[in-house]
Amino acid sequence: MPRITPNLWFDTQGKEAAEFYCSVFPNSEIKNVSHYGEAGPRPAGTVLTVDFVLDGTRFTAINGGPQFTFDEAVSFLIDCADQGEVDYYWNKLSEGGQEGPCGWVKDKFGLSWQVVPSVLEELLSDPDEARAQRAMKAMLAMGKLDVAALLAAADGS
């Protein structure tokens, strides 16, 4: 069965980004770095690709040039076990980046992440429609998601 590997297009920061992401996520490492050769189109010896693993998921960063940039049409969801994980990933990824609404954060390289507590899925799919809607309303008013506030809102507190 083929393996799907997300490829992230950078101008020149692929290695820096891979090193940053590996420092944020546990069980992560850079596996390989390739370089442009004499055939170009960039100067020989400059980083072309970086293959790395983030907590078991393979990625490739490519330094392809300034033609393409990231936007929110693609993001990576981090399923956080608790508020401590939400706080950790939100703080690490927003440093030098941009905080957004509803648990979204754009890192310093422009890549979008959704930092979401696992409980949110349960709350939004609660069979009690009123409970689910209260949780949704609370989430829509937040930047970084607050587990206690989401639960309190769902419960009508």
PyMOL commands that set and color helices and strands:
alter all, ss='L'
color gray80, all
select helices_A, chain A and resi 14-24+83-94+119-124+129-140+147-154
alter helices_A, ss='H'
color red, helices_A
select strands_A, chain A and resi 7-10+29-35+47-54+57-63+75-80+98-99+104-106+112-117
alter strands_A, ss='S'
color yellow, strands_A
deselect
rebuild
show_as cartoon
